[in-house]
C-alpha cells in the first residue's frame, strides 16, 4: 500500500515557511540530513525527506526527556537535536498565521 502524501496547507503562502528546512541526525552513522518541514508544532514536527516521486514523510515526536525529537523513516531512527522548549520558542517568534497552520 502506498501512503497518501499530505496536502500542504492552503492558507500558507509565505515563501520562507514553505521552504523551511532543518538538519536531522541519523542514529547510526551520525549522518546529517537536510529535510523539509511541513508542519512544526510543539507536540510534533512533520517532515518530508527528499522530494518528488521518492519522497518519504515522517513525524517526529518529543523524546521522553523533551531534549530532542525522534522518529523513524524506512527503518532508521532520525533525531532533531533541539529541545521542546527551543521549538516552542521558534514557533512563538513566528507570525501567528504560520504557527496556527493545520496539520496535513
C-alpha positions in Angstrom: 0.0 0.0 0.0 1.3 3.4 -1.0 0.9 6.0 1.8 -1.2 9.1 0.8 1.0 12.2 0.6 -0.1 15.1 2.7 -1.7 18.2 1.2 0.3 21.3 2.0 -1.8 23.8 4.0 -3.5 26.1 1.5 -3.5 29.2 3.7 0.3 29.3 4.0 1.6 31.4 1.1 4.8 32.6 2.8 7.9 31.5 0.8 10.1 31.1 3.9 7.5 28.9 5.5 7.1 26.6 2.5 10.9 26.1 2.3 11.8 25.8 5.9 14.4 23.0 6.4 16.0 21.5 9.4 19.0 19.2 10.0 18.4 15.8 11.4 21.0 13.3 12.6 20.7 9.6 12.0 21.0 7.3 15.0 23.6 5.1 13.3 26.5 6.6 11.5 26.0 10.2 12.7 25.0 11.3 9.3 23.3 14.8 8.9 20.3 15.1 6.6 18.5 18.3 5.5 14.7 17.8 5.4 11.8 20.0 4.5 9.4 20.9 7.3 5.7 20.5 6.5 4.3 21.4 9.9 6.0 22.4 13.1 4.2 22.2 16.5 5.4 21.6 20.0 3.9 18.2 20.1 5.1 17.0 16.7 7.1 18.0 13.6 6.0 16.7 10.3 8.8 16.5 7.7 9.5 15.3 4.1 12.7 13.5 3.2 13.7 14.1 -0.4 11.3 15.5 -3.0 9.4 14.1 -6.0 8.3 10.6 -6.6 10.7 9.1 -4.0 9.7 11.4 -1.1 9.2 10.0 2.3 7.0 11.6 5.0 7.8 11.2 8.7 6.6 12.5 12.0 9.0 13.5 14.8 7.7 13.4 18.4 9.4 14.7 21.5 11.5 12.2 23.4 10.6 11.3 27.0 13.0 13.8 28.5 11.9 16.5 25.9 15.5 17.2 24.9 15.1 16.2 21.2 12.5 15.0 18.7 12.8 11.5 17.2 11.1 9.4 14.6 11.7 6.6 12.2 11.9 6.5 8.4 12.4 3.4 6.4 13.6 1.6 9.5 16.1 4.2 10.5 15.8 6.4 13.6 16.3 10.1 12.9 16.7 12.8 15.5 16.2 16.5 15.6 18.6 17.7 18.3 16.5 20.6 19.6 14.5 20.6 22.9 10.8 21.1 23.0 11.4 24.5 24.7 13.6 25.5 21.7 10.9 24.5 19.3 8.2 26.3 21.3 10.3 29.5 21.3 10.8 29.2 17.5 7.0 28.8 17.0 6.3 31.8 19.3 8.7 34.0 17.4 7.0 33.4 14.0 3.9 35.3 12.9 0.6 33.9 14.1 -0.5 32.7 10.7 2.5 30.3 10.4 2.2 28.8 13.9 -1.6 28.2 13.6 -1.3 26.2 10.3 -3.3 23.0 10.3 -1.7 19.6 10.2 -1.6 17.8 6.9 
